[in-house]
Each structure stands twice: as structure tokens, then as C-alpha cells.
């Protein structure tokens, strides 16, 4: 799409390339829709602003931040036209089958204890160096966060969460199929974008995980022992 009064370019301008001719009128700005198309939107700004392409930390897709032209700093001001996908708090399974909570900003928490009357679940940030915690109501399928304690001092991305979900899916599928390990891995990886692929192990490592999970599942359970000896089934 070519904006009025601007030449079409095949690449997004870099910071150095953004000069006066790229300024947009104070009454217009760009939004990035869920389909990825650029559309004109209306807004009133008291100063000329620029748009910087980046990876959205909420959904790992490309969107734009409004930035302002300053000789002192080049700082993102806010997200523009965020994608329509809603990233609500939800749970994922760890590689050991334990439930983890993912909040709307893609921070991951491990389950702790419940309150005395069993109406709330306490969750602790899985990065143990930090003490960020949230409380959710029990019996609520949307995992409504009713309280947050302390702030996170580390970054996170949706891509990392999607990678964790892919590993959990791989383990779940492995238990219900006789398909080859490489075929299972290839099928799971085909659903990930390039950002999420950077957070998963190598193909050979994932195939080795599948073989190990299958071996563990085939192992016979230990023979029970009583005070009088072994119980032979």
C-alpha cells in the first residue's frame, strides 16, 4: 500500500532512514490489523511521530510502535493497532506434566498452594530469582487474575510460550501414536513460526525426547512389596 504523497518502498525504513519526508500528518497514523494489512486510522497527535517495526511481545507477530523524533532518545511510546488475538490467562503443561499459568503478558507461573477456604490458587513466577506472584480464582475456566504481587524484572515473549506448548503437545501425541519420532517432531514444528522455532531444541534432541518418553511408558511397574514378601500379580 502506498500512502498519499509517499513513494512505495519494499523495506521498512530504518531509524537512520526515517527523515522529515516520512513524517505523517498529525491527524493520521498507521495501524497493523490482525490480517497484517496496513490501514489508515484517525487520531489527533500534538507532534509528528514515526513508526518503528518490531516483534510484538504479546503475540510474537510484527506490529508497529509509535515513536517520536527526538535528538535525545529514540523511545517507543505505545503500541498501535494491536492484533485482534486476545491473549487471556491460560494454563500449559510443563515437560513433567505440571500445570503452569501464563498471564496476558506471557509471564509463566508455577502453582503453589491454595488459600484456606480453597477459593483461590496462588502462583509464583517460574523465574525463581524474582518474587512476582498472582492469585486466581478456582473453578474459573478463564483463570481470572484477582491480585498481582510484585513486578517482573525480566523479559518474556509469546514465542517462548508457544514453544513450551509445542513440547507439551509433542509429549501428549507421543503417548497415543506409533508414528516415527522424526515424523512427530516435524508435524509439531510445522505449526510454529520462526520466532517460536528459536525457542525449541534441535530436531535430533526432540526426537531423542520422544524415544525416551516411549521407553519410560513401556517400562513395567515395580513389583509391590509387603511385610511378608513380594506380591506376584
C-alpha positions as semicolon CSV with decimal commas, in nm:
position;residue;x (nm);y (nm);z (nm)
1;X;0,000;0,000;0,000
2;X;0,129;0,348;-0,092
3;X;0,037;0,637;0,134
4;X;-0,071;0,968;-0,021
5;X;0,236;1,176;-0,102
6;X;0,481;0,894;-0,026
7;X;0,680;0,663;-0,251
8;X;0,628;0,291;-0,214
9;X;0,925;0,109;-0,064
10;X;0,994;-0,263;-0,036
11;X;1,155;-0,237;0,306
12;X;1,055;-0,075;0,630
13;X;1,270;0,237;0,683
14;X;1,537;0,204;0,946
15;X;1,586;0,456;1,222
16;X;1,852;0,634;1,017
17;X;1,632;0,640;0,707
18;X;1,338;0,797;0,886
19;X;1,373;1,161;0,796
20;X;1,136;1,451;0,753
21;X;0,975;1,318;0,435
22;X;0,849;1,015;0,632
23;X;0,654;1,216;0,887
24;X;0,281;1,161;0,883
25;X;0,016;1,432;0,928
26;X;-0,088;1,483;1,292
27;X;-0,439;1,360;1,204
28;X;-0,333;1,022;1,063
29;X;-0,147;0,717;1,178
30;X;-0,091;0,359;1,070
31;X;-0,245;0,057;1,234
32;X;-0,146;-0,304;1,184
33;X;-0,456;-0,524;1,165
34;X;-0,479;-0,893;1,252
35;X;-0,457;-0,977;0,881
36;X;-0,127;-0,793;0,856
37;X;-0,257;-0,522;0,624
38;X;-0,169;-0,159;0,680
39;X;-0,465;0,073;0,702
40;X;-0,507;0,441;0,768
41;X;-0,656;0,534;1,102
42;X;-0,756;0,862;1,255
43;X;-0,604;1,012;1,566
44;X;-0,502;1,353;1,687
45;X;-0,139;1,396;1,784
46;X;0,021;1,715;1,902
47;X;0,353;1,628;1,739
48;X;0,486;1,440;1,438
49;X;0,557;1,075;1,513
50;X;0,728;0,787;1,341
51;X;0,654;0,417;1,325
52;X;0,909;0,150;1,411
53;X;0,853;-0,212;1,310
54;X;0,925;-0,467;1,582
55;X;0,821;-0,804;1,716
56;X;0,520;-0,771;1,943
57;X;0,595;-0,932;2,280
58;X;0,226;-1,016;2,328
59;X;0,172;-1,231;2,020
60;X;0,519;-1,260;1,857
61;X;0,394;-1,107;1,532
62;X;0,516;-0,795;1,360
63;X;0,343;-0,472;1,455
64;X;0,438;-0,108;1,486
65;X;0,518;0,122;1,775
66;X;0,463;0,494;1,760
67;X;0,795;0,663;1,822
68;X;0,879;1,027;1,838
69;X;1,164;1,213;1,672
70;X;1,398;1,324;1,946
71;X;1,762;1,425;1,949
72;X;1,795;1,280;2,298
73;X;1,634;0,937;2,272
74;X;1,450;0,707;2,036
75;X;1,186;0,559;2,262
76;X;0,874;0,355;2,187
77;X;0,567;0,542;2,304
78;X;0,287;0,289;2,263
79;X;0,156;0,001;2,053
80;X;-0,057;0,092;1,753
81;X;-0,350;-0,114;1,627
82;X;-0,269;-0,426;1,823
83;X;-0,365;-0,760;1,676
84;X;-0,714;-0,891;1,734
85;X;-0,598;-1,211;1,902
86;X;-0,678;-1,197;2,271
87;X;-0,410;-1,345;2,492
88;X;-0,609;-1,433;2,801
89;X;-0,453;-1,605;3,105
90;X;-0,442;-1,981;3,049
91;X;-0,250;-2,288;3,159
92;X;0,008;-2,502;2,983
93;X;0,179;-2,826;3,083
94;X;0,548;-2,849;3,159
95;X;0,764;-3,131;3,023
96;X;0,696;-3,312;3,352
97;X;0,321;-3,273;3,319
98;X;0,287;-2,998;3,576
99;X;0,038;-2,717;3,523
100;X;0,179;-2,368;3,463
101;X;-0,014;-2,041;3,436
102;X;0,053;-1,797;3,150
103;X;-0,078;-1,445;3,209
104;X;-0,185;-1,189;2,948
105;X;0,176;-1,065;2,913
106;X;0,315;-1,417;2,865
107;X;0,485;-1,444;3,203
108;X;0,480;-1,805;3,328
109;X;0,397;-1,907;3,685
110;X;0,424;-2,233;3,879
111;X;0,136;-2,339;4,104
112;X;0,192;-2,300;4,477
113;X;-0,080;-2,354;4,734
114;X;-0,448;-2,267;4,769
115;X;-0,597;-2,036;5,028
116;X;-0,764;-2,170;5,343
117;X;-1,117;-2,197;5,200
118;X;-1,000;-2,332;4,863
119;X;-1,136;-2,046;4,653
120;X;-0,804;-1,906;4,527
121;X;-0,492;-2,052;4,370
122;X;-0,155;-1,888;4,432
123;X;0,103;-1,884;4,152
124;X;0,473;-1,787;4,166
125;X;0,684;-1,666;3,873
126;X;0,886;-1,961;3,747
127;X;1,199;-1,745;3,736
128;X;1,292;-1,817;4,095
129;X;1,514;-1,512;4,132
130;X;1,204;-1,291;4,125
131;X;0,913;-1,289;4,368
132;X;0,631;-1,191;4,134
133;X;0,307;-1,371;4,219
134;X;-0,056;-1,372;4,110
135;X;-0,378;-1,505;4,262
136;X;-0,653;-1,663;4,050
137;X;-1,000;-1,783;4,140
138;X;-1,056;-2,160;4,149
139;X;-1,330;-2,302;3,931
140;X;-1,298;-2,017;3,683
141;X;-1,213;-2,154;3,338
142;X;-1,076;-1,816;3,230
143;X;-0,823;-1,810;3,517
144;X;-0,917;-1,459;3,623
145;X;-0,626;-1,289;3,799
146;X;-0,767;-1,116;4,107
147;X;-0,439;-0,998;4,257
148;X;-0,079;-0,938;4,148
149;X;0,211;-0,916;4,393
150;X;0,547;-0,760;4,296
151;X;0,675;-0,680;3,947
152;X;0,874;-0,886;3,698
153;X;1,229;-0,769;3,631
154;X;1,285;-0,996;3,333
155;X;1,152;-1,013;2,979
156;X;0,928;-1,270;2,815
157;X;0,776;-1,334;2,472
158;X;0,480;-1,518;2,327
159;X;0,722;-1,717;2,113
160;X;0,870;-1,886;2,419
161;X;0,522;-1,978;2,544
162;X;0,426;-2,126;2,207
163;X;0,745;-2,331;2,210
164;X;0,657;-2,470;2,553
165;X;0,307;-2,555;2,432
166;X;0,456;-2,736;2,132
167;X;0,675;-2,953;2,356
168;X;0,375;-3,042;2,572
169;X;0,176;-3,129;2,259
170;X;0,461;-3,349;2,136
171;X;0,464;-3,546;2,460
172;X;0,083;-3,587;2,459
173;X;0,073;-3,706;2,096
174;X;0,363;-3,944;2,155
175;X;0,159;-4,142;2,406
176;X;-0,122;-4,207;2,159
177;X;0,053;-4,292;1,829
178;X;0,309;-4,530;1,682
179;X;0,432;-4,274;1,429
180;X;0,809;-4,231;1,399
181;X;0,974;-3,981;1,631
182;X;1,101;-3,766;1,343
183;X;0,755;-3,753;1,184
184;X;0,601;-3,643;1,515
185;X;0,863;-3,374;1,560
186;X;0,822;-3,248;1,204
187;X;0,445;-3,223;1,246
188;X;0,474;-3,019;1,567
189;X;0,745;-2,790;1,427
190;X;0,538;-2,718;1,115
191;X;0,286;-2,533;1,334
192;X;0,543;-2,289;1,477
193;X;0,655;-1,958;1,331
194;X;1,020;-1,856;1,301
195;X;1,014;-1,675;1,637
196;X;0,892;-1,981;1,827
197;X;1,132;-2,214;1,646
198;X;1,419;-2,025;1,806
199;X;1,299;-2,142;2,149
200;X;1,271;-2,518;2,086
201;X;1,555;-2,774;2,100
202;X;1,712;-2,915;1,786
203;X;1,524;-3,177;1,583
204;X;1,760;-3,454;1,696
205;X;1,715;-3,356;2,062
206;X;1,336;-3,353;2,031
207;X;1,343;-3,695;1,861
208;X;1,554;-3,827;2,148
209;X;1,296;-3,692;2,396
210;X;1,021;-3,883;2,210
211;X;1,220;-4,207;2,223
212;X;1,288;-4,158;2,594
213;X;0,920;-4,088;2,669
214;X;0,822;-4,405;2,485
215;X;1,080;-4,610;2,670
216;X;0,956;-4,478;3,005
217;X;0,597;-4,564;2,910
218;X;0,692;-4,924;2,821
219;X;0,877;-4,993;3,144
220;X;0,698;-5,241;3,370
221;X;0,570;-5,102;3,701
222;X;0,771;-5,201;4,010
223;X;0,659;-5,517;4,191
224;X;0,480;-5,431;4,515
225;X;0,639;-5,549;4,835
226;X;0,455;-5,624;5,160
227;X;0,575;-5,722;5,507
228;X;0,555;-6,089;5,409
229;X;0,723;-6,066;5,072
230;X;0,655;-5,967;4,712
231;X;0,307;-5,963;4,562
232;X;0,311;-6,153;4,232
233;X;0,029;-6,032;4,004
